Amino acid sequence: MARGDLTDEEWSLIEPHLPLGERGPIPDLRRLFNAVMWRFRTGSPWRDLPKEYGPWSTAYDRFRSWARDGVFEQLMQAMIAEAAARGQADLDLVSVDSTTARAHHHAAGMVLDGELSAALEEA
């Protein structure tokens, strides 16, 4: 187990919420979930995934499938419910946000014509 991978206790909470594929061999869901966590923890490209997590394309495909099917949303709701049932969560403080907004470097000194500037100020 690599640093940052799920412990057995954490995995026992997450595993029931991860779907199996409809066909093919049964995947190592724990390894794939750890791969997804590693990718987002480090911010590295998928192609830089360490070999211990298997092929990067397999992890990426599983991530895309889970994201498309709403698995992460369902997992978050389940973990919040579990923490609340244990009395370990203050639901007023729950917030997950990973928004990043970048402006083009030209946006810093953008020049507007008079009509557009007046319209924006009025709005």
C-alpha positions as CSV (number, residue, x, y, z in Angstrom):
1,M,0.0,0.0,0.0
2,A,1.4,3.4,-1.0
3,R,1.3,6.5,1.0
4,G,-2.2,8.1,0.6
5,D,-3.9,4.8,-0.4
6,L,-7.1,3.8,1.4
7,T,-6.8,1.9,4.7
8,D,-8.8,-1.3,5.2
9,E,-11.4,0.7,7.3
10,E,-11.8,3.4,4.6
11,W,-12.1,0.8,1.9
12,S,-14.8,-1.1,3.8
13,L,-16.9,2.1,3.7
14,I,-16.3,2.9,0.0
15,E,-16.4,-0.6,-1.6
16,P,-20.1,-1.2,-1.4
17,H,-20.8,2.0,-3.4
18,L,-18.6,1.2,-6.4
19,P,-20.3,-0.7,-9.3
20,L,-18.7,-3.6,-11.1
21,G,-18.5,-3.5,-14.9
22,E,-21.2,-5.2,-16.9
23,R,-18.8,-7.5,-18.7
24,G,-15.3,-8.8,-18.5
25,P,-13.2,-9.8,-15.6
26,I,-13.8,-8.4,-12.1
27,P,-11.5,-5.4,-11.7
28,D,-9.4,-4.6,-8.7
29,L,-11.7,-1.7,-7.7
30,R,-9.5,-0.7,-4.7
31,R,-6.4,-0.3,-6.9
32,L,-8.4,1.7,-9.5
33,F,-9.9,3.9,-6.8
34,N,-6.5,4.5,-5.3
35,A,-5.2,5.3,-8.8
36,V,-8.0,8.0,-9.2
37,M,-7.2,9.4,-5.8
38,W,-3.4,9.5,-6.6
39,R,-4.1,11.4,-9.8
40,F,-6.2,14.1,-8.2
41,R,-4.0,14.3,-5.1
42,T,-0.9,14.9,-7.1
43,G,-2.4,16.8,-10.0
44,S,-0.3,14.8,-12.4
45,P,-1.4,13.7,-15.9
46,W,-3.1,10.3,-16.2
47,R,-0.1,9.1,-18.3
48,D,2.2,9.6,-15.2
49,L,0.2,7.2,-13.1
50,P,2.7,4.9,-11.2
51,K,2.9,1.3,-12.5
52,E,1.6,-0.1,-9.2
53,Y,-1.9,1.2,-10.1
54,G,-1.9,-0.6,-13.5
55,P,-2.3,0.9,-16.9
56,W,-3.2,4.6,-16.9
57,S,-5.8,4.1,-19.6
58,T,-7.7,1.5,-17.4
59,A,-7.8,3.9,-14.5
60,Y,-8.8,6.8,-16.7
61,D,-11.6,4.7,-18.3
62,R,-13.0,3.6,-15.0
63,F,-12.8,7.2,-13.7
64,R,-14.8,8.4,-16.7
65,S,-17.3,5.7,-16.3
66,W,-17.8,6.5,-12.6
67,A,-18.0,10.2,-13.2
68,R,-20.5,9.7,-16.1
69,D,-22.7,7.4,-13.9
70,G,-22.7,9.7,-10.9
71,V,-20.8,7.3,-8.7
72,F,-18.7,10.0,-7.0
73,E,-21.9,12.0,-6.1
74,Q,-23.5,8.9,-4.7
75,L,-20.4,8.1,-2.8
76,M,-20.1,11.6,-1.3
77,Q,-23.8,11.4,-0.2
78,A,-23.2,8.0,1.4
79,M,-20.1,9.1,3.2
80,I,-21.9,12.2,4.6
81,A,-24.8,10.0,5.7
82,E,-22.5,7.5,7.4
83,A,-20.6,10.3,9.2
84,A,-23.9,11.9,10.3
85,A,-25.2,8.5,11.6
86,R,-22.0,8.2,13.6
87,G,-22.4,11.8,14.9
88,Q,-19.1,12.8,13.3
89,A,-20.4,15.4,10.8
90,D,-21.7,18.9,11.2
91,L,-23.8,19.1,7.9
92,D,-23.6,22.9,8.1
93,L,-19.9,22.7,7.4
94,V,-19.9,20.2,4.5
95,S,-18.6,21.7,1.3
96,V,-16.7,20.2,-1.6
97,D,-15.3,22.5,-4.3
98,S,-12.5,22.2,-6.7
99,T,-13.3,25.1,-8.9
100,T,-10.4,26.8,-10.7
101,A,-11.0,29.9,-12.7
102,R,-8.2,31.2,-14.9
103,A,-8.2,34.4,-17.0
104,H,-6.2,34.8,-20.1
105,H,-3.2,37.0,-19.6
106,H,-4.8,39.6,-21.9
107,A,-7.7,39.9,-19.5
108,A,-5.6,41.9,-17.1
109,G,-5.4,45.0,-19.4
110,M,-8.5,44.5,-21.5
111,V,-9.5,47.6,-23.5
112,L,-13.3,48.1,-24.0
113,D,-14.9,50.5,-26.4
114,G,-17.0,53.2,-24.8
115,E,-20.4,51.6,-25.5
116,L,-19.5,48.2,-24.1
117,S,-17.9,49.8,-21.0
118,A,-21.1,51.9,-20.4
119,A,-23.3,48.8,-20.8
120,L,-21.2,46.8,-18.4
121,E,-21.2,49.6,-15.8
122,E,-25.0,50.0,-16.2
123,A,-25.5,46.2,-15.7
